[in-house]
C-alpha cells in the first residue's frame, strides 16, 4: 500500500469506529462513513473496495484496540499464569460489554479462514497463557484443547451478556462460569513431592513445544532428538496426560 495513503485510511477507520460505537452496524453505510470522513464515496471504495472490505478492516481495528488493552492490563498482574487466565477472561468480557458493536463485528461474523492478523495474535496470547500454565504443572488437559474450551466459553458468555438489556445484565454470570471453567482446567499450586504424573507430562510437553517454536534448530540449545523421536516422545507424554 502507498505509505502516503495510510494516514487517510486510518482516519477513515477511526471515523467508522466512532459511527459503529455510537449507532451500531446499521450506522455504517458507505455513504454515512464517507460523509463523516469528509471524502467521496468513490474515494472510500478505492480504499476498501466495498462495504465488506471496510467491515473486515474495522474488525481488525477492533482487535488492535482489544489487544492494546489486554497487553497493558496483563503486564500489571503478578507472574502467576492461572491468575492471568482469570484476568484475561475478565478483560475479554469487559471489552465486549464496553464495545458491544465492535465485539459483534469481531466475533459474531467470524468466517473460517478469514481472521485478521490481530485476531491470530489474540489467539496466540491465550495459547501463551495456557502454555505457561502447563509449564508450571497446573494444567489438566493439553494446551490446544484448553484453548478451544476457554475461547468458546468466553465468547459465549460475552455474547450472552451483550444480548441482555444493560439494566438486567448480571456480570456475576460470567464470573461464575469463569470460575467453573478455569477450575476444571487447572490444578492447585503443586506441593511437595510435586504435581501428579499427568501434570508433569503436560508440563514437559509444553516445555518441548516452547523449545521447538522458539529455538533455532542449529543452536546448542536445540533438542538433541530427531523429528520422529520428538514426535514419539510428545505422543507418549500426551497419552500419560490423558
N, C-alpha and C positions, 0 to 999 in steps of 0.2 A: 504494500500500500504506500502511496505517496506520503512521505513524512509530513508534508505541509498540510495534508488533509486530516491528520489525526486530531488536532485540537478541535476542528469544526465538528468532526464526527463525535468526539467526546462530549462536546457541548450539546449536541442534539440528544445524545443518550441521557444526559443529566436532565434536560427538559422533559424528555419522555418519562424518565423515572419519577419526576415530580407529578406529572399528569397521572401516572399509574398509582402513586401513593394517595393522591387526592380523590381520584374518581374511579379507580379500578380499571380493569381491562377494557371496559366499554368506552372509556375516555380516550383510548389510544387509536383513534382513526388517523390515517396518514395525513389527512387534511388538518386535523387539530394539532398534531405534532409539528407539522411544517409551519403552521401559523404561529404557534408558541415559540418555535425556534427562530422565527424571522427569515425563513427560507421558502423557496417554492417547492411544490410537490414534486416536480421533475428532479430537482436537486436532491430531495430526500430519497427518491428512487435510485438515483445514481450512487448514493452512499450505501443503501441497504438492499437494493434490487426490488424488494416488495415488503409487504407488512410482515410476512413470516420471517424475513431476514432481520427486520427491525426487532421483532419479538425475541428471536434467538439471541441477538446481541444484548438485548435488555436482560434476558435471563442470565447471560454470562456476567453482565454488570452487577446483577443481584448477588451472584455467587462471590464476586470480588468483595462486595460490601460485607457479606456474611463471613468470609474468611478473615478479613481485616479485623472484625470484631472478635472472632473466636481466637485468633492468634494472640491478640493483645490480652484477652482475659485469661487464657490458659497460661500465659507467661507469668501471671501473678499468683498461680496456685502452687502449693508445696509439691515437691518432687515425689508424688505418690500416684502411680498410674491408675489405681482404682478411683482415687479422689478425682482425677482428671476425667474419668469416664462419667462420673456423676455431674461434674461441672460442664462437661461437653454436652451432655444431654440437655441440661437446663439452658445452656446458651442456644442450642438448636431450636428448642421450643420457644424460647423468648424471642428469637429473631422472627419466627413465623408469626407469633401473636402481634408483634410490633409492626411487622411489614406483611400483612396478610396477602395483599395483591401480588407483591413480589414473590412470596412463598408459593402461591398457587401457580404462578408462571414458572417458577424454578422446578417445583416438584409435582405439580398437578397436571403438567402437559408433557411428561417425560416420554421419549420415544427411544426404543432400543438402538444403540449405536450412534446416538446423536447428542452426546453430552458435551458441553463446552469444557475446555481445559480446566477452568476454575472448578467445575463440578468434580472432575477427576482428582483435583488437588484436595477438595473437601473429603472425598472418599479416602484418599491416601492418608489424610490426617487421622481419620478414625482407625484405619489399619495400623498406623504407627502407635496410637494409644493402646490398642489391643495387643500388639506385639510386645510392647513394654510390659504390659500386664502378664503376658505369658512368660517373658524372660524372668520376671520376678517370682515365678512359680505360683501365680494366683489366678490362672485361667483354667476353667474346667473342660473346655472344648477347643478344637482348632480355631486359629485366628480367622480363617475365611468364613467359617460357619458363624462365629460370634459377630463378625462384621455384618453379615446379612440380617441376623436377628435384630441387632441394635438399629440398623438403618430402617428396617421395616417398622420397628416399634416406635422410634422417634418420629418418623414421617407420619405414621398413622395417628399418633397422639396429637401431633401438631395440626393436621388437617381436621381432626375431630374438634379441637378447640376453636379453630378458625370458623368452623361451621356453626358455632353457638353464638347467640347474641351476647355482647360484652357483659351486660348485667347478670346473665345466667352462667357465665364462664367460670368454671371451678378448676383452678390450676393444681389443686391437690390431686386431681385425677392423674395428671402427668407425673406428679411426684410419686404417687403410689405405684404406678406402672413402672416408673424408673427403678424404684427400689426393688420391685419384684424381679424385673428382667435382669438387672445387674447382679443381684444376689444369686440368681440362678446360673449366671455365667462365671462368677468369680468365687474364690475361696478366701478365708480369713488369712491374715498375715501368717507366714509359716513360723512355727515354734520348734525348738529342738525336739527330735533329731532332724526336722526339716519337713518339706511338703511330701505328700504321698507320691507313689510311683507315677500315676497319671500326670500330676502337675509337673514332676521332674521331666517326664518325657516331653510334655508340651514346651517347657522352658528351653530344653536343649534344641528342640525342633525350631523354635522361634529364633534362638541364637544362630543356628545354622542358616536360616533364611536371611537373617540380617547380614551375616558374613558373605553369603552368596550374592546379595544385591548391592553391597557397599564396598567389597574388596576386589580390586583388580586381580585377575587370575594369575598374573606373572609375579606377584609380590611374595615376600617371605611369609606374610600373614594369611595367605590363601589356604584353603583346605587341602591337606595332603591326601586327598581321595580323588579317584576318578569319578566322572559324572555318574556312571552306573552304580558305583559304590555309594555315592552320596544319596542318590535316589532310593536305593535299597534301605539305607540307614534311616532316611526320613519316613519311608513306608513302615518300618518296624516301630519307630517312635510313635507314629500316628496310631498304629494298632495298640500299642501299650496305653495310649491316652484315651482310647475309645472305651 
